[in-house]
Amino acid sequence: MTITKFFVASAAVLSLLTACVSVNSSPSGTTIAPRAPITEQQVNAAQQAWCDGLVNVAQTHAKGGDAKAVAGKMIDDLYDYADGKVFFKPTLAYGPRTFRPTREGALAYFVGGNPGFPEDTGFALKGWTKARYDNNSSENGIQIHGELAITMGNVYVTGPDGTEVMVDKTFVFRRCADGNLRLCVHKSALPFSPK
């Protein structure tokens, strides 16, 4: 290969790479303009939507409504099961079904009643009246990396008797094709106590 051909080929590859970085393709293959970066406000809104969704399922159940349907909508709105993979380790899950890579497993955790997950009693059915979050107070409480946003901190849920329970949370949100942030990682645990 001559030096001229090498430079022409290199310029063509560089041009192609630049085009790939500067535009996105939609699922139909059409070119779309680059999206604005994910903002901390969007990440905070997604976390609050999770808190509100949990309370909505709990209160729907408390009023005799269809908590399973409400939980299913919450999962579809907030988790990336439809378009991607989800790593979900719920707070009270244990044994061979600790991790919930499927929508069915997530739904069973939130509302119970699935014979494939007999240990699930429905975390969202515990009468929660409030839920709030806070992120790690250091500068990296929210990290944004391209189409992903990572949060680490706590969620506080309040039961019907007014008792507040703190749960450690790590959330990773992915911006999906429709532009919405959905969870692709949800790791939850009760805080460790050395006593």
C-alpha positions as CSV (number, residue, x, y, z in Angstrom):
1,M,0.0,0.0,0.0
2,T,1.3,3.4,-1.0
3,I,1.5,6.2,1.5
4,T,-1.2,8.1,-0.4
5,K,-3.6,5.1,-0.3
6,F,-2.8,4.7,3.4
7,F,-3.7,8.3,4.2
8,V,-6.9,8.2,2.0
9,A,-8.0,5.0,3.8
10,S,-7.1,6.4,7.2
11,A,-9.1,9.6,6.4
12,A,-12.1,7.5,5.4
13,V,-12.0,5.5,8.6
14,L,-11.6,8.7,10.7
15,S,-14.6,10.2,8.9
16,L,-16.7,7.1,9.6
17,L,-15.8,7.1,13.3
18,T,-16.6,10.8,13.6
19,A,-20.0,10.2,12.0
20,C,-20.7,7.3,14.4
21,V,-19.8,9.5,17.4
22,S,-21.7,12.6,16.3
23,V,-25.1,11.0,15.5
24,N,-27.2,8.2,16.9
25,S,-29.4,5.7,15.0
26,S,-33.0,5.0,16.0
27,P,-34.2,1.4,16.2
28,S,-35.7,1.8,12.7
29,G,-32.2,2.7,11.4
30,T,-32.9,6.4,10.7
31,T,-30.4,8.9,11.9
32,I,-31.4,11.2,14.8
33,A,-29.6,14.2,16.3
34,P,-27.4,13.6,19.3
35,R,-29.3,13.9,22.6
36,A,-28.5,16.3,25.4
37,P,-26.6,14.8,28.3
38,I,-28.5,13.3,31.2
39,T,-28.9,15.8,33.9
40,E,-28.9,15.4,37.7
41,Q,-32.5,16.8,37.7
42,Q,-33.5,13.9,35.4
43,V,-31.8,11.4,37.7
44,N,-33.4,12.9,40.8
45,A,-36.8,12.8,39.1
46,A,-36.3,9.1,38.2
47,Q,-35.4,8.3,41.8
48,Q,-38.4,10.2,43.1
49,A,-40.6,8.3,40.5
50,W,-39.4,5.1,42.1
51,C,-40.3,6.3,45.6
52,D,-43.7,7.5,44.4
53,G,-44.3,4.3,42.5
54,L,-43.7,2.1,45.6
55,V,-46.1,4.2,47.7
56,N,-48.7,4.1,44.9
57,V,-48.6,0.3,44.8
58,A,-48.8,0.1,48.6
59,Q,-51.7,2.6,48.8
60,T,-53.6,0.9,45.9
61,H,-53.3,-2.4,47.8
62,A,-54.4,-0.8,51.1
63,K,-57.6,0.6,49.3
64,G,-58.4,-2.8,47.8
65,G,-57.3,-1.9,44.3
66,D,-55.3,-3.9,41.7
67,A,-51.9,-3.5,43.2
68,K,-50.5,-6.1,40.7
69,A,-51.5,-4.0,37.7
70,V,-50.1,-0.8,39.3
71,A,-46.8,-2.6,40.2
72,G,-46.6,-3.9,36.6
73,K,-46.9,-0.4,35.2
74,M,-44.3,0.8,37.7
75,I,-41.9,-1.9,36.5
76,D,-42.5,-1.1,32.9
77,D,-42.1,2.6,33.5
78,L,-39.0,2.4,35.7
79,Y,-37.1,-0.8,34.8
80,D,-35.4,-1.7,31.6
81,Y,-36.8,-5.2,31.2
82,A,-38.5,-4.5,27.8
83,D,-35.4,-3.3,26.0
84,G,-32.4,-4.4,28.0
85,K,-31.1,-6.5,30.9
86,V,-31.8,-5.7,34.5
87,F,-29.6,-6.6,37.5
88,F,-32.0,-6.4,40.4
89,K,-31.1,-7.6,43.9
90,P,-34.1,-6.7,46.1
91,T,-33.8,-5.9,49.8
92,L,-35.4,-9.0,51.3
93,A,-34.7,-11.5,48.5
94,Y,-32.7,-14.6,49.5
95,G,-31.8,-18.1,48.4
96,P,-31.8,-19.3,44.8
97,R,-34.0,-16.5,43.6
98,T,-32.1,-13.6,45.2
99,F,-31.5,-11.9,41.9
100,R,-34.4,-10.9,39.7
101,P,-33.3,-10.7,36.0
102,T,-36.9,-11.0,34.7
103,R,-40.0,-8.8,34.9
104,E,-41.8,-11.7,36.4
105,G,-39.3,-12.0,39.3
106,A,-39.5,-8.2,39.9
107,L,-43.3,-8.3,40.0
108,A,-43.3,-11.3,42.4
109,Y,-41.0,-9.4,44.7
110,F,-43.2,-6.3,44.8
111,V,-46.6,-8.0,45.1
112,G,-46.0,-11.7,45.9
113,G,-48.6,-14.3,44.9
114,N,-46.3,-16.1,42.3
115,P,-45.8,-19.8,43.0
116,G,-42.5,-19.6,41.2
117,F,-41.3,-17.3,44.0
118,P,-43.0,-18.7,47.1
119,E,-40.8,-16.7,49.5
120,D,-42.1,-13.4,48.2
121,T,-44.8,-11.8,50.4
122,G,-44.9,-8.5,48.5
123,F,-42.5,-5.8,49.6
124,A,-44.7,-3.1,48.1
125,L,-47.8,-4.4,50.0
126,K,-46.5,-3.5,53.4
127,G,-48.6,-0.4,53.7
128,W,-45.9,2.2,52.9
129,T,-47.2,5.7,53.3
130,K,-44.1,7.7,52.3
131,A,-40.8,7.1,50.6
132,R,-37.9,9.4,50.0
133,Y,-34.3,9.1,49.0
134,D,-31.0,10.8,49.5
135,N,-27.7,10.1,47.7
136,N,-24.3,9.7,49.1
137,S,-23.4,13.1,50.4
138,S,-20.0,13.1,48.7
139,E,-19.5,14.7,45.3
140,N,-20.2,11.4,43.6
141,G,-23.7,10.8,44.9
142,I,-24.7,10.9,41.3
143,Q,-22.4,10.0,38.5
144,I,-23.3,10.5,34.9
145,H,-21.4,8.6,32.2
146,G,-22.9,9.1,28.7
147,E,-26.2,7.2,28.6
148,L,-25.8,5.9,32.1
149,A,-26.4,7.5,35.5
150,I,-25.3,5.9,38.8
151,T,-26.6,6.8,42.3
152,M,-25.8,5.5,45.7
153,G,-27.4,6.4,48.9
154,N,-30.5,5.5,51.0
155,V,-34.2,5.2,50.5
156,Y,-36.4,5.8,53.6
157,V,-39.8,4.1,53.6
158,T,-42.5,4.9,56.2
159,G,-44.9,2.2,57.3
160,P,-48.5,2.6,58.4
161,D,-47.5,3.0,62.0
162,G,-45.2,5.9,61.2
163,T,-42.0,3.9,61.6
164,E,-39.3,4.8,59.0
165,V,-37.0,2.1,57.6
166,M,-33.7,3.0,55.9
167,V,-32.5,0.8,53.0
168,D,-29.2,1.2,51.2
169,K,-29.6,1.6,47.5
170,T,-27.4,1.6,44.4
171,F,-29.3,2.5,41.2
172,V,-28.0,2.6,37.6
173,F,-30.3,4.2,35.1
174,R,-30.0,3.8,31.4
175,R,-31.5,6.2,28.9
176,C,-33.7,4.1,26.7
177,A,-34.6,4.6,23.1
178,D,-37.7,6.7,24.1
179,G,-35.5,9.1,26.1
180,N,-36.7,7.9,29.5
181,L,-34.3,6.8,32.2
182,R,-35.0,3.2,33.4
183,L,-33.2,1.0,35.9
184,C,-30.7,-1.5,34.5
185,V,-29.2,-2.1,38.0
186,H,-31.0,-2.0,41.4
187,K,-29.0,-3.2,44.4
188,S,-30.7,-2.9,47.7
189,A,-29.8,-4.1,51.2
190,L,-30.6,-3.3,54.8
191,P,-27.8,-1.5,56.6
192,F,-25.2,-3.7,58.3
193,S,-25.3,-3.6,62.1
194,P,-22.3,-5.1,64.0
195,K,-24.5,-5.8,67.1
